[in-house]
Amino acid sequence: MGAPDQSPSAGSPHGGPHTLSTLTLLLLLCGHAHSQCKILRCNAEYVASTLGLRGGGSPGAGAGGRGAGAGAGGLCQALRSYALCTRRTARTCRGDLAFHSAVHGIEDLMIQHNCSRQGPTAPPPPRGPVLPGADPLRSSGPPAVDPCDYEDQFSRLHGRAPSFLHCASFGDPHVRSFHHHFHTCRVQGAWPLLDNDFLFVQATSSPVALGANATTTRKLTIIFKNMQECIDQKVYQAEVDNLPAAFEDGSVNGGDRPGGSSLVVSTSNPGSHVEIRAAYIGTTIVIRQTAGQLSFSIRVAEDVARAFSAEQDLQLCVGGCPLSQQLSRSERSRRGAMTVDTARQLCKEGLPVEDAYFHSCVFDVLISGDPNFTVTAQAALEDARAFLPDLEKLHLFPSDVGVCLSSADGLAPLLSGLCVLWLCIR
């Protein structure tokens, strides 16, 4: 499975003191690491080893970090030491945003300064006496920010808003992945939409009718994994005709930890619409019930979405539906009591652009014979309009999906489910 591209560099493109102070700010903001995660020690050692480099130095010291001890050469040594320290503590830091931010920041700076991965490392900094309870990273610098407000931390570090990704599952179900793949799937039974270090989402689907290959989502299970200082682990579960405005334990927030209010469940339309905001991981989820099925839509920080290992590679939001789970053209030729023209007319009223959402609507109305499926597709489009960072990609068409599926960042099916759908209902 391909993961999203690396985010832009955390430091100044020209290197020098500004780059160092920017990464130092990252370290100051990342002071909420898990108690067993030793990223704070790595951060402190990096800050100590670069104190003498604040005066500048040219970034062009060479790929091998030559001229060690000053300028970019000394910085390359410090970065290699920092990278080595993070690798040693990686096992205990899994699922920690401070750790992931540090790893990505190191990679960005090594690329900026043309540092090789192999080469000399910085000597360990001298360890002076520390007052009991004192944190060397908090003794000076900018005021502390809320460790459970992902967007605020990221913006203060990078000077820009974080990157976000959007995924949705609705109707038949139709899945729009993070990479703008659009598939119509059978996926009967339980399938993971997301499975990363912070969040797990599973959709359970069953056939729309006896003997039908088309399915709809009847149950959604969402697990917000335990995060030190911010939230207890919370489980949200919804089923058709049971869309609660609370977690499974009856609470509506992340618990009694200092950042418990950074995870909140709310509803403006009980039984039909629930919104879950997880500020500590920059994530908003919307769950809806329409036409006897559940739909799911998410806006999630890119760093969070890509924080998963090889064991977590099956995620419909990341790779779309496997080819074996996409409905074929012959399976899509099934017709209900409603005519194509009637279905198109019903869908056209709320979906004037004949894009993926429109064609999905036509297919769902034809298969189910239920005009309420027009509302499902319309709501999915509105969620996409609210959640997509790039509105130019709001409307997907068969040619767009074909281009996206031919890229190397994910699965490469021979034929997109959307293309098949479009051919069937013309």
Helices and strands as residue ranges (DSSP letters): H 17-29, H 39-50, G 51-53, H 71-88, G 91-93, H 97-112, H 150-158, E 164-170, E 174-176, E 182-184, E 189-195, E 199-207, E 215-224, E 234-239, G 260-262, E 263-269, E 273-278, G 279-281, E 283-290, E 293-301, H 302-305, G 310-312, H 316-319, G 323-325, H 329-332, H 340-350, H 356-368, H 373-387, G 391-393, H 398-405, H 417-424
